[in-house]
């Protein structure tokens, strides 16, 4: 078995991971507290508190990934949920006796939405941050993306006639290769009018002008959001998570804890839009 070595450069993570967008995104440019390792052709990235969850993103051959998971959980602690493509995580979970979690809810695209950007959707100046916070409190209080939060870069929104915010979306947790979408929110009184589609369309076009890919995490139960993102061109990928059963309470202690799985929780149908949901 090849030796485990720690990676200290983001470019090395991207190269050894073969450009895998989920792994590269999880590395967050190897920012504070993020660590990465390789073993032969496998890569593991331990990224704490990334969109509300300690994540251990993995890719590569299952045997080498299993070695890295043991090493990473020893180095970074057991709170990290092992996350990667469905078939890989199933095999690694079987090898290590891990418990299966539900789908992560990853969706991405390399193509901007069809049509023109709505003239109503605009980028907000920083002095509207308080208004964004107020909108999130009303329409999406559990959002991990908040103005001034770690990794949150900017907000786009649609405003009403009186200047109040009707819908907003954040660019957050973006890395060089993957632009990322978070905090999609519409005022409850203004839903169903295409506002979320308009602000997301603006953000998607801008992200894909600068990055190879755009992505987001969606609640696997939120079929309405999944439908919206599919219409904008994003497609689901069957990324799932697993955690050591005896460490379950710590591994899933987040604002949006992953539910303890039921038999058959690992289902390739997770890639179907009816089974995947936005975080």
Secondary structure, DSSP 4 states (H G I P E B T S, - for coil): -PPEEEE--HHHHHHHTTT-HHHHHHHGGG-TT-EEEEETTEEEEEEEEETTEEEEEEES-HHHHHHHHHHHHHHH-TTPEEEEEHHHHHHHHHHHTEEEEEE--EEEESSPPSSPPPTTEEEPPGGGHHHHHHHHHHH-TT-S--TT-TTEEEEEEEE-TTS-EEEEEEEES--SSEEEEEEEEE-GGGTTSSHHHHHHHHHHHHHHHHSSEEEEE--TT-HHHHHHHHHTT-EE--EEEEEEGGGHHHHT-STTPPPPP-TT---GGGGSTTT----
